[in-house]
């Protein structure tokens, strides 16, 4: 529990976790979503379409196995690992809408500064500390 944040119900916590999982797993379905457009533009065969979809899913499986074998969730905070994984997935996807709250505003500002082509919009909500351009 965070200081100054009221305790929430178990149902609320599970709902937030489920929503985050669905949002992060949306990358899993990305190949299926863009496949029709890719097929038209690049004249993909049925085999190539299946291979593309399988490659995306295989990437998720390899990442999960690597995480389990190395014990990453046991070595650090699993919430941070999940957030970092989702963030890296967002970085390689379409430009994102980035929101930073409190000290996270400083991190969001730095991401926008270093990866301007990956950030569509930046919202700093109650940024903590000094956010300098340098």
TAGIZI-V755030 format. One record per backbone hydrogen bond with DSSP energy under -1.0 kcal/mol. CO is the residue of the C=O (numbers start at 0). NH is the residue of the N-H. Records with the same first field share a line. If there is no record, write none. Layout:
CO: NH / NH
//
This chain:
1: 4
8: 12
9: 13
10: 14
11: 15
12: 16
13: 17
14: 18
15: 19
16: 20
17: 21
18: 22
19: 23
20: 24
23: 26
24: 27
26: 29
28: 32
29: 33
30: 34
33: 37
34: 38
35: 39
36: 40
37: 41
38: 42
44: 48
45: 49
46: 50
47: 51
48: 52
49: 53
50: 54
51: 55
52: 56
53: 57
54: 58
55: 59
56: 60
57: 61
58: 62
59: 63
60: 64
61: 65
62: 66
63: 67
64: 68
65: 69
66: 71
70: 73 / 74
71: 75
76: 80
77: 81
78: 82
79: 83
80: 84
81: 85
82: 86
83: 87
84: 88
85: 89
86: 90
87: 91
95: 119 / 120
97: 122
99: 124
100: 103
101: 104 / 127
102: 106
103: 107
104: 108
105: 109
106: 110
107: 111
108: 112
109: 113
110: 114
114: 117
117: 95
120: 97
122: 99
124: 101
//
